[in-house]
Amino acid sequence: MVAVTPQDGSRLRYAWRVCAVTSLGLVLIGVAGSTLNVALPAVVRHFHAGPLESGWILLVFLLVNTASLVFFGRVADLLGRREVYLTGFALFTLASLLAGLSPDVWFLIGMRVFQAVGAAMILANGTVIITDAFPPERLSQGMGVYIGTLSVAQLTGPTLGGLIAETAGWQWIFWVNVPAGLLALAVGAAILRKMPRRPKEPVDALGNVLLFAALSAVLLALSEAGSGGLSSPVVAAGAAIFVVLVPLIVLAERRSANPVLDLRLFAGRLLAYANLASFCNALARSALILVVALYFQAARGVDAFAAGLSVLPLPVGIGLASPITGLLGRRVSPYALSIGGATLSAAGLGTLMLTADPATPYWVIGIGLFLAGCGSGTFLTGNTTQVMRALPAGSLGVVNGFRVMIMNIGVVISVGLSLSVLTSSVGPALRAQVYAGTLSALSPVAVGQLMDGFYRAYAVLFAVALAGALLAALARPQTR
């Protein structure tokens, strides 16, 4: 039996308090995203937004958040992780307040940019703060609870978003974040201790600019592909800019002393394959609530509240699997959990792909969503623990920001790609009806065309999930 010293007990108590604070931050961001995924049609109808604006209400947040994650990991290393983390809460809360006051759709999109910056400050540092607080042998438990709280957000978010959209009005989709943000800011300021600052090092400004431009180009190309087709000049230009920028990014990052994309982290097989598996899982998982919520509203004609209730098996699966996986982490290797989770996630998506039809019984859809949720919860906990244990100790902020950014690039592409594939099955005149959730009122022919898009979207996500399972299997730890 191992004796527990008072110092160990004190550290563990502080670690669980830190876990509560960081989990609150994850809930705040998760609720903000999942409410809007379900309530997007209500926002689109209010502003009479076209397909371009409708997509970018979601995509601009993902783009800015992804492109700034590593930057704020570096800034936190220099200015103090606690200070940057709490500033993120303040900025996210203020932007949420102003978003609800938006006079037009482009002001709303602008406030989504500031929300994304605040979220990047939070996400780039939450996992590192937990890793620093927990003893190594208890890290999987802390990570399981931390990842599991994402399911709390995804459980409450869709239902809350649908209820708000149908009763209080779209503004409250954003205003509901304000009291939660103020609470998180106050609790974080009271609990979190200051962490040592690293020596001052220059920020990779060129790398940040090139990365943002490349992501913007590929995202614009994906968005336009759904409405203008692959022959659109915008698609060709976006793809060309991305192809040109990729080698420039590699060249710039190799020459930078403090690269935003530290390509050396892909030198080791474990980190390379584990990060690529995380990318695939995020790509396969992230658009699922949005796609299924649009399915229930646009194809089945239900309201936002009913659609929010319908997607609940996905976050229920994540919520059940994540803490159980955290407990299993003391007996089962993170490597095995990652493979099992990725495979289970692919099974859920395969179920949805094979049963894509307006007349499919709900219990079949529910099983597919639940399997995908259990798989994602298991994979996220196992993969995060595996990667964080393998990271170099000297620059956790930057390398964790890099890890989260790789995952978030998958999120960005997931939403852009899924919306593009989904809406490519209907004509230009009907795409606005898909985003507004009113297509089912037009004709069975239009719904049939849209179902072809749902099948293709599920098929793409299923293929990516299978690739993620293969990459997770290749991330085998080296035996000594």
ChimeraX attribute file (.defattr): number of C-alpha atoms within 10 A of each C-alpha:
attribute: neighborCount
match mode: 1-to-1
recipient: residues
	/A:1	3
	/A:2	4
	/A:3	6
	/A:4	8
	/A:5	9
	/A:6	9
	/A:7	9
	/A:8	13
	/A:9	11
	/A:10	10
	/A:11	15
	/A:12	16
	/A:13	14
	/A:14	17
	/A:15	23
	/A:16	17
	/A:17	18
	/A:18	25
	/A:19	24
	/A:20	21
	/A:21	25
	/A:22	26
	/A:23	25
	/A:24	24
	/A:25	29
	/A:26	24
	/A:27	25
	/A:28	25
	/A:29	23
	/A:30	21
	/A:31	27
	/A:32	23
	/A:33	22
	/A:34	25
	/A:35	28
	/A:36	24
	/A:37	24
	/A:38	33
	/A:39	33
	/A:40	28
	/A:41	28
	/A:42	23
	/A:43	21
	/A:44	23
	/A:45	17
	/A:46	14
	/A:47	15
	/A:48	16
	/A:49	20
	/A:50	16
	/A:51	23
	/A:52	13
	/A:53	17
	/A:54	22
	/A:55	19
	/A:56	20
	/A:57	23
	/A:58	19
	/A:59	24
	/A:60	21
	/A:61	23
	/A:62	25
	/A:63	22
	/A:64	22
	/A:65	27
	/A:66	31
	/A:67	28
	/A:68	25
	/A:69	32
	/A:70	32
	/A:71	25
	/A:72	28
	/A:73	30
	/A:74	29
	/A:75	20
	/A:76	23
	/A:77	23
	/A:78	19
	/A:79	17
	/A:80	17
	/A:81	29
	/A:82	22
	/A:83	16
	/A:84	23
	/A:85	29
	/A:86	22
	/A:87	17
	/A:88	26
	/A:89	28
	/A:90	19
	/A:91	18
	/A:92	28
	/A:93	28
	/A:94	19
	/A:95	25
	/A:96	25
	/A:97	19
	/A:98	19
	/A:99	25
	/A:100	18
	/A:101	16
	/A:102	16
	/A:103	11
	/A:104	13
	/A:105	21
	/A:106	15
	/A:107	14
	/A:108	18
	/A:109	21
	/A:110	18
	/A:111	25
	/A:112	26
	/A:113	22
	/A:114	23
	/A:115	26
	/A:116	27
	/A:117	23
	/A:118	27
	/A:119	30
	/A:120	32
	/A:121	30
	/A:122	27
	/A:123	25
	/A:124	32
	/A:125	30
	/A:126	24
	/A:127	25
	/A:128	21
	/A:129	22
	/A:130	23
	/A:131	22
	/A:132	14
	/A:133	23
	/A:134	23
	/A:135	15
	/A:136	12
	/A:137	9
	/A:138	17
	/A:139	21
	/A:140	28
	/A:141	23
	/A:142	27
	/A:143	28
	/A:144	27
	/A:145	22
	/A:146	28
	/A:147	25
	/A:148	30
	/A:149	26
	/A:150	24
	/A:151	27
	/A:152	21
	/A:153	25
	/A:154	28
	/A:155	26
	/A:156	19
	/A:157	29
	/A:158	33
	/A:159	24
	/A:160	25
	/A:161	31
	/A:162	28
	/A:163	23
	/A:164	21
	/A:165	25
	/A:166	16
	/A:167	10
	/A:168	10
	/A:169	16
	/A:170	22
	/A:171	18
	/A:172	19
	/A:173	28
	/A:174	22
	/A:175	20
	/A:176	21
	/A:177	21
	/A:178	20
	/A:179	12
	/A:180	16
	/A:181	24
	/A:182	16
	/A:183	16
	/A:184	24
	/A:185	21
	/A:186	14
	/A:187	17
	/A:188	22
	/A:189	16
	/A:190	10
	/A:191	13
	/A:192	21
	/A:193	15
	/A:194	11
	/A:195	15
	/A:196	12
	/A:197	12
	/A:198	14
	/A:199	8
	/A:200	11
	/A:201	12
	/A:202	12
	/A:203	19
	/A:204	19
	/A:205	14
	/A:206	15
	/A:207	22
	/A:208	21
	/A:209	14
	/A:210	18
	/A:211	22
	/A:212	16
	/A:213	17
	/A:214	23
	/A:215	23
	/A:216	20
	/A:217	23
	/A:218	23
	/A:219	25
	/A:220	20
	/A:221	28
	/A:222	26
	/A:223	28
	/A:224	24
	/A:225	24
	/A:226	26
	/A:227	22
	/A:228	17
	/A:229	16
	/A:230	14
	/A:231	10
	/A:232	14
	/A:233	14
	/A:234	19
	/A:235	23
	/A:236	17
	/A:237	15
	/A:238	21
	/A:239	19
	/A:240	15
	/A:241	18
	/A:242	22
	/A:243	14
	/A:244	11
	/A:245	18
	/A:246	15
	/A:247	11
	/A:248	15
	/A:249	21
	/A:250	15
	/A:251	12
	/A:252	18
	/A:253	21
	/A:254	15
	/A:255	10
	/A:256	17
	/A:257	13
	/A:258	17
	/A:259	25
	/A:260	29
	/A:261	27
	/A:262	18
	/A:263	13
	/A:264	12
	/A:265	17
	/A:266	15
	/A:267	10
	/A:268	12
	/A:269	15
	/A:270	23
	/A:271	22
	/A:272	18
	/A:273	20
	/A:274	26
	/A:275	27
	/A:276	22
	/A:277	31
	/A:278	28
	/A:279	27
	/A:280	28
	/A:281	32
	/A:282	26
	/A:283	28
	/A:284	34
	/A:285	26
	/A:286	21
	/A:287	24
	/A:288	24
	/A:289	23
	/A:290	23
	/A:291	20
	/A:292	23
	/A:293	30
	/A:294	30
	/A:295	25
	/A:296	22
	/A:297	25
	/A:298	23
	/A:299	26
	/A:300	19
	/A:301	18
	/A:302	19
	/A:303	22
	/A:304	28
	/A:305	22
	/A:306	19
	/A:307	26
	/A:308	31
	/A:309	19
	/A:310	21
	/A:311	26
	/A:312	22
	/A:313	22
	/A:314	28
	/A:315	29
	/A:316	21
	/A:317	24
	/A:318	30
	/A:319	27
	/A:320	17
	/A:321	25
	/A:322	31
	/A:323	24
	/A:324	17
	/A:325	29
	/A:326	29
	/A:327	16
	/A:328	17
	/A:329	24
	/A:330	14
	/A:331	9
	/A:332	13
	/A:333	14
	/A:334	27
	/A:335	23
	/A:336	17
	/A:337	25
	/A:338	33
	/A:339	25
	/A:340	20
	/A:341	30
	/A:342	33
	/A:343	23
	/A:344	25
	/A:345	30
	/A:346	28
	/A:347	20
	/A:348	25
	/A:349	29
	/A:350	21
	/A:351	20
	/A:352	25
	/A:353	21
	/A:354	12
	/A:355	16
	/A:356	18
	/A:357	19
	/A:358	17
	/A:359	9
	/A:360	11
	/A:361	10
	/A:362	11
	/A:363	9
	/A:364	13
	/A:365	21
	/A:366	19
	/A:367	17
	/A:368	25
	/A:369	29
	/A:370	25
	/A:371	26
	/A:372	33
	/A:373	31
	/A:374	27
	/A:375	30
	/A:376	33
	/A:377	34
	/A:378	34
	/A:379	34
	/A:380	27
	/A:381	31
	/A:382	29
	/A:383	25
	/A:384	24
	/A:385	25
	/A:386	22
	/A:387	21
	/A:388	21
	/A:389	15
	/A:390	13
	/A:391	15
	/A:392	10
	/A:393	10
	/A:394	9
	/A:395	14
	/A:396	21
	/A:397	27
	/A:398	27
	/A:399	25
	/A:400	24
	/A:401	29
	/A:402	26
	/A:403	26
	/A:404	24
	/A:405	24
	/A:406	23
	/A:407	22
	/A:408	23
	/A:409	20
	/A:410	25
	/A:411	25
	/A:412	26
	/A:413	25
	/A:414	27
	/A:415	25
	/A:416	26
	/A:417	22
	/A:418	28
	/A:419	26
	/A:420	23
	/A:421	22
	/A:422	25
	/A:423	27
	/A:424	22
	/A:425	21
	/A:426	20
	/A:427	15
	/A:428	14
	/A:429	10
	/A:430	18
	/A:431	21
	/A:432	22
	/A:433	20
	/A:434	24
	/A:435	25
	/A:436	25
	/A:437	28
	/A:438	21
	/A:439	23
	/A:440	22
	/A:441	14
	/A:442	11
	/A:443	9
	/A:444	13
	/A:445	10
	/A:446	17
	/A:447	22
	/A:448	17
	/A:449	16
	/A:450	28
	/A:451	21
	/A:452	18
	/A:453	22
	/A:454	27
	/A:455	18
	/A:456	19
	/A:457	24
	/A:458	26
	/A:459	18
	/A:460	19
	/A:461	27
	/A:462	25
	/A:463	15
	/A:464	23
	/A:465	30
	/A:466	23
	/A:467	20
	/A:468	32
	/A:469	24
	/A:470	16
	/A:471	24
	/A:472	30
	/A:473	19
	/A:474	17
	/A:475	24
	/A:476	16
	/A:477	14
	/A:478	8
	/A:479	4
	/A:480	3
